[in-house]
Amino acid sequence: MQDFSHVQRWMKAGSIARAIGCAYDLEAQFAPWYLSNRERFAGAPSCVDFFMKSSNPGLRFDGKDRPYIIKWHLAKGAAQAALIHWSALAESRALLLREHPELSAA
């Protein structure tokens, strides 16, 4: 059985960050950098140290967490894209059946 604690902490981090007043840093600066899988160098946001070495375990994300969180984020995006595609197909089918009710027997 897999351990999903990395992803669960990531999903709860937004509310923890809002509670302590650093939600902007998490959502607008750290998260895009963290999910990009770029290495740390001069272009990293200034809040990287705060989130990678945070004393709050709900906001601490190090290198071990990163592959799991990125994989979850990509899977979530793929699922949303599939849902949008499926919804468009269902809407097209409904429109076609509305215009040509005789096709419902086929």
TACORKA-V251523 format. One record per pair of residues at least 12 apart in sequence whose ideal C-beta (glycine too) atoms are under 7 Angstrom apart, sorted by the first residue. I is the first residue (numbers start at 0). J is the second residue. Records with the same first field share a line. If there is no record, write none. Layout:
I: J ; J
This chain:
5: 64 ; 67 ; 68
6: 67 ; 68 ; 71
8: 57
9: 60 ; 68
11: 57
12: 25 ; 57 ; 58
13: 25 ; 26
15: 55 ; 57 ; 58
16: 58
24: 46 ; 49
25: 50
28: 44 ; 46
29: 44 ; 46 ; 47 ; 50
32: 44 ; 47
33: 60 ; 65
34: 69 ; 72
36: 65 ; 69
